[in-house]
Amino acid sequence: MKQTLLIIDAQQELIEGNQEEQPVYQKEQLIRMINKVIEKANDADVPVVFVRDLDVAGGQGDGFQVHRDINVPVGSKIFNKYATNSFHGTGLLEHLQSQQIEHLVIMGCQTQHCIDTAVRTATVSGFDVTLVGDGHSTTDSVVLKAEQIIRHHNKTLHGHYNVEHFSMVRNSEEDLFQPTHYQYR
């Protein structure tokens, strides 16, 4: 089964925050988990794709770049987006289809926005998805703390399905590149 590690909005200013936005919840752990899964992807010869949000740091400068402490593999594809949806207007879907990808492992920011949307869009687009439960983060909202948002989405998106394809939530210590979806079909 061909697969890709998809890391969404793991950008310097989004993770670290700025004068208007707080840093994401447990930012150091998030960076560690992303690097851990990148290493697993490299060991499994799984390509890594990054998506960056053009709203972060005005789409330019160091704040717009993938976080400086994330080990971006040489040759990683990078897509830029204007929308919450990583698949909208980016060429990401076409790229994944041209590579005959069947399984996506998803990580990044922000849980209730771009991560949720990517997981749901990916299943509708014909991919099985593994969301890394300890590999996505967000900030507090006016309603919920970041930790609650993350826990809620891990519960909601585990087993979320769209007819043929669905998502599972697994943690970084698991063998994420050995999908378990077929055990549940």
One Martini backbone bead per residue (centre of mass of N, CA, C, O) as a GRO file, in nm:
protein
  185
    1MET     BB    1   0.094   0.038   0.025
    2LYS     BB    2   0.059   0.361  -0.048
    3GLN     BB    3   0.222   0.642   0.123
    4THR     BB    4   0.179   0.944   0.338
    5LEU     BB    5   0.318   1.217   0.501
    6LEU     BB    6   0.109   1.472   0.651
    7ILE     BB    7   0.204   1.815   0.712
    8ILE     BB    8   0.023   2.070   0.887
    9ASP     BB    9   0.107   2.384   0.979
   10ALA     BB   10   0.431   2.362   1.082
   11GLN     BB   11   0.484   2.666   1.176
   12GLN     BB   12   0.657   2.891   1.338
   13GLU     BB   13   0.427   3.103   1.420
   14LEU     BB   14   0.206   2.900   1.494
   15ILE     BB   15   0.359   2.749   1.722
   16GLU     BB   16   0.484   3.012   1.882
   17GLY     BB   17   0.357   3.262   1.806
   18ASN     BB   18   0.243   3.598   1.898
   19GLN     BB   19   0.100   3.893   1.989
   20GLU     BB   20  -0.198   3.753   1.914
   21GLU     BB   21  -0.086   3.455   1.952
   22GLN     BB   22  -0.064   3.163   2.088
   23PRO     BB   23   0.077   2.894   2.149
   24VAL     BB   24   0.074   2.583   2.119
   25TYR     BB   25   0.003   2.303   2.261
   26GLN     BB   26   0.274   2.146   2.336
   27LYS     BB   27   0.510   2.224   2.130
   28GLU     BB   28   0.750   2.036   2.196
   29GLN     BB   29   0.599   1.771   2.156
   30LEU     BB   30   0.511   1.813   1.868
   31ILE     BB   31   0.794   1.827   1.745
   32ARG     BB   32   0.887   1.549   1.840
   33MET     BB   33   0.666   1.385   1.694
   34ILE     BB   34   0.725   1.474   1.411
   35ASN     BB   35   1.020   1.373   1.404
   36LYS     BB   36   0.957   1.079   1.469
   37VAL     BB   37   0.775   1.028   1.215
   38ILE     BB   38   0.978   1.108   1.004
   39GLU     BB   39   1.177   0.884   1.071
   40LYS     BB   40   0.981   0.653   1.009
   41ALA     BB   41   0.934   0.732   0.716
   42ASN     BB   42   1.224   0.705   0.623
   43ASP     BB   43   1.255   0.402   0.707
   44ALA     BB   44   0.987   0.333   0.510
   45ASP     BB   45   0.988   0.505   0.247
   46VAL     BB   46   0.811   0.768   0.311
   47PRO     BB   47   0.672   1.033   0.207
   48VAL     BB   48   0.687   1.393   0.253
   49VAL     BB   49   0.428   1.636   0.327
   50PHE     BB   50   0.372   1.985   0.305
   51VAL     BB   51   0.161   2.238   0.458
   52ARG     BB   52   0.099   2.587   0.402
   53ASP     BB   53  -0.013   2.887   0.543
   54LEU     BB   54  -0.060   3.209   0.404
   55ASP     BB   55  -0.154   3.350   0.683
   56VAL     BB   56   0.117   3.296   0.792
   57ALA     BB   57   0.309   3.566   0.812
   58GLY     BB   58   0.198   3.659   0.527
   59GLY     BB   59   0.362   3.438   0.351
   60GLN     BB   60   0.646   3.513   0.505
   61GLY     BB   61   0.928   3.430   0.610
   62ASP     BB   62   1.012   3.259   0.893
   63GLY     BB   63   0.712   3.222   1.003
   64PHE     BB   64   0.618   3.053   0.739
   65GLN     BB   65   0.792   2.833   0.795
   66VAL     BB   66   0.899   2.562   0.884
   67HIS     BB   67   0.996   2.468   1.161
   68ARG     BB   68   1.328   2.478   1.268
   69ASP     BB   69   1.293   2.187   1.444
   70ILE     BB   70   1.219   2.053   1.180
   71ASN     BB   71   1.294   1.762   0.986
   72VAL     BB   72   1.331   1.819   0.663
   73PRO     BB   73   1.324   1.638   0.402
   74VAL     BB   74   1.470   1.576   0.131
   75GLY     BB   75   1.221   1.621  -0.120
   76SER     BB   76   0.993   1.755  -0.009
   77LYS     BB   77   0.678   1.843  -0.037
   78ILE     BB   78   0.525   2.174  -0.102
   79PHE     BB   79   0.227   2.334   0.004
   80ASN     BB   80   0.006   2.604  -0.058
   81LYS     BB   81  -0.252   2.783   0.131
   82TYR     BB   82  -0.574   2.963   0.184
   83ALA     BB   83  -0.725   2.738   0.316
   84THR     BB   84  -0.828   2.507   0.542
   85ASN     BB   85  -0.808   2.326   0.293
   86SER     BB   86  -0.546   2.139   0.164
   87PHE     BB   87  -0.709   2.063  -0.119
   88HIS     BB   88  -0.765   2.362  -0.189
   89GLY     BB   89  -0.588   2.486  -0.455
   90THR     BB   90  -0.292   2.296  -0.443
   91GLY     BB   91  -0.244   1.988  -0.572
   92LEU     BB   92  -0.253   1.753  -0.368
   93LEU     BB   93  -0.447   1.546  -0.487
   94GLU     BB   94  -0.299   1.506  -0.755
   95HIS     BB   95  -0.038   1.407  -0.634
   96LEU     BB   96  -0.146   1.158  -0.481
   97GLN     BB   97  -0.271   1.024  -0.730
   98SER     BB   98  -0.005   1.009  -0.903
   99GLN     BB   99   0.122   0.817  -0.658
  100GLN     BB  100  -0.094   0.611  -0.551
  101ILE     BB  101  -0.229   0.687  -0.291
  102GLU     BB  102  -0.403   0.534   0.010
  103HIS     BB  103  -0.231   0.650   0.265
  104LEU     BB  104  -0.266   0.873   0.546
  105VAL     BB  105  -0.051   1.061   0.754
  106ILE     BB  106  -0.153   1.290   1.013
  107MET     BB  107  -0.029   1.625   1.096
  108GLY     BB  108  -0.044   1.921   1.321
  109CYS     BB  109  -0.227   2.217   1.234
  110GLN     BB  110  -0.526   2.281   1.355
  111THR     BB  111  -0.736   2.068   1.479
  112GLN     BB  112  -1.034   2.219   1.425
  113HIS     BB  113  -0.941   2.278   1.132
  114CYS     BB  114  -0.713   2.152   0.930
  115ILE     BB  115  -0.722   1.863   1.038
  116ASP     BB  116  -1.018   1.793   1.021
  117THR     BB  117  -1.049   1.861   0.719
  118ALA     BB  118  -0.838   1.662   0.608
  119VAL     BB  119  -0.959   1.400   0.707
  120ARG     BB  120  -1.236   1.426   0.570
  121THR     BB  121  -1.142   1.480   0.278
  122ALA     BB  122  -0.973   1.223   0.241
  123THR     BB  123  -1.202   1.017   0.264
  124VAL     BB  124  -1.374   1.134   0.028
  125SER     BB  125  -1.106   1.098  -0.172
  126GLY     BB  126  -1.000   0.778  -0.102
  127PHE     BB  127  -0.868   0.769   0.187
  128ASP     BB  128  -0.685   0.646   0.424
  129VAL     BB  129  -0.657   0.739   0.779
  130THR     BB  130  -0.395   0.858   0.999
  131LEU     BB  131  -0.411   0.996   1.307
  132VAL     BB  132  -0.196   1.162   1.517
  133GLY     BB  133  -0.282   1.196   1.843
  134ASP     BB  134   0.027   1.322   1.931
  135GLY     BB  135   0.042   1.517   1.633
  136HIS     BB  136  -0.155   1.751   1.740
  137SER     BB  137  -0.261   2.106   1.752
  138THR     BB  138  -0.353   2.397   1.962
  139THR     BB  139  -0.564   2.639   2.086
  140ASP     BB  140  -0.749   2.811   2.265
  141SER     BB  141  -1.075   2.877   2.310
  142VAL     BB  142  -1.368   3.023   2.421
  143VAL     BB  143  -1.474   2.719   2.508
  144LEU     BB  144  -1.193   2.555   2.484
  145LYS     BB  145  -0.938   2.374   2.552
  146ALA     BB  146  -0.693   2.232   2.381
  147GLU     BB  147  -0.706   1.952   2.514
  148GLN     BB  148  -1.011   1.911   2.451
  149ILE     BB  149  -0.998   1.933   2.146
  150ILE     BB  150  -0.809   1.695   2.100
  151ARG     BB  151  -0.973   1.474   2.239
  152HIS     BB  152  -1.229   1.508   2.072
  153HIS     BB  153  -1.100   1.447   1.792
  154ASN     BB  154  -0.989   1.169   1.857
  155LYS     BB  155  -1.272   1.050   1.904
  156THR     BB  156  -1.428   1.141   1.644
  157LEU     BB  157  -1.202   1.036   1.418
  158HIS     BB  158  -1.236   0.756   1.528
  159GLY     BB  159  -1.396   0.589   1.269
  160HIS     BB  160  -1.436   0.780   1.056
  161TYR     BB  161  -1.671   0.777   0.781
  162ASN     BB  162  -1.695   0.732   0.402
  163VAL     BB  163  -1.792   0.439   0.341
  164GLU     BB  164  -1.494   0.320   0.237
  165HIS     BB  165  -1.349   0.542   0.410
  166PHE     BB  166  -1.120   0.597   0.697
  167SER     BB  167  -1.041   0.684   1.032
  168MET     BB  168  -0.755   0.678   1.250
  169VAL     BB  169  -0.624   0.668   1.585
  170ARG     BB  170  -0.274   0.708   1.650
  171ASN     BB  171   0.027   0.676   1.794
  172SER     BB  172   0.369   0.731   1.756
  173GLU     BB  173   0.459   0.440   1.876
  174GLU     BB  174   0.337   0.328   1.644
  175ASP     BB  175   0.288   0.159   1.333
  176LEU     BB  176   0.179   0.381   1.103
  177PHE     BB  177   0.293   0.211   0.831
  178GLN     BB  178   0.072  -0.009   0.944
  179PRO     BB  179  -0.217  -0.047   0.856
  180THR     BB  180  -0.558  -0.122   1.022
  181HIS     BB  181  -0.823  -0.096   0.854
  182TYR     BB  182  -0.876  -0.403   0.754
  183GLN     BB  183  -0.959  -0.511   1.043
  184TYR     BB  184  -1.254  -0.338   1.011
  185ARG     BB  185  -1.397  -0.455   0.734
   0.00000   0.00000   0.00000
